[in-house]
């Protein structure tokens, strides 16, 4: 991502861009004022940018809004994990127990 020169339409305000622009997911945005997190309005020019349904988010708000948390440790689940009876668990929180059938 970086500044681009030329003339295009901003993905947020839909107005023409005639100077610096930022690009995310093949969409251009005005570098100032439009390339911001939808939730908190943080300037996204120098941080990780996340896109969901055509909207831009900072990492914190993307995780808060779209990434599930482990039902045990409450950490964000950023890897393939298990879904057990409608609760999500991180791999590190899963434990496997062998039940004895001996009486």
N, C-alpha and C positions, 0 to 999 in steps of 0.2 A: 504494500500500500504506500502510496506517496502522492505528491502533488502531480497534477496533470494539467496541461494547458490545452485550450481549445474551447469549443462551444458545445454544450450538451444541456440536458435537463436534469435538475437535482431530484434524486429519489425521495426526498422528504418534502420540500416546499413546492416542487414541480415548476420552479422558475429556472430560467436559463442560467447556465454557469459560464462566465466569461473570464475566468481567472483560475486560481488554484482550486483543485478539486481533490477529494479523497474517493477511493474506490473500495467497495466491499461487495462481494458476491456479484460481480459484473454490473453494479449500480454505482453511479457517481453521485457525490454529495458536495455541497458547498463546504470548503474546508473549515470555515468559521460559521458557527451558528446552527448548522444542520448535521454535522458529523458528531452527534452526541447520543448518549444513552437515552432511550425512550423513557425509562423509569426515573432516573435521577439527574438527567441532563449533563452528566460528566462529559467533558471533551474527550473524544476517543482517538485523537490524533497520535498519542504516544503510549497507548495501552492496548491490551488484547481486545479485539472486537468480536462479538458474537452476533450472528444473525438468526432470527427466527421469524418466519412468516413475513419476510420483507422488512422487519424492524431491527434496529440496532440496539445492542445492550453491552454494558460493561460486564466484566467477568462476575462480579458480585451479584448484580441483578439478574444475570442470566441463570446463575446457579440457584438463586433464591426462587425464581419463577418457574424454572423448567427441569432442574436436576433433582431426582429423588434423594432422600436421606435414608440412611440405614435405620431400621426400627430399633436396633439395639444401641449402637454407638453414636447415632445422630450425625455421622460424617456424611458428606456428599458421596454418592456412588458414582465413580468415574470410570468404572470397569465393569465387565460382565459379572453379574452376581446371581443370586438366587431369589426367586419369588416363591414364598411359602405362605399359603393361605392369605393372599392379599396384603402381605407385608414384604417390604423390600429389605434385604440384608446385604451388607458389603461382604466380600469374600472373607476378610479377616475376622468378621463377627460370627461366621457360621461355624458351628461345632457339630460333629457327627458322633452320635452315641450308639453303641451297640447294645441292644436290649437283650437280656438273657431270657430265654424261654424255659430255662430249667426251674423247676419248682422244688 
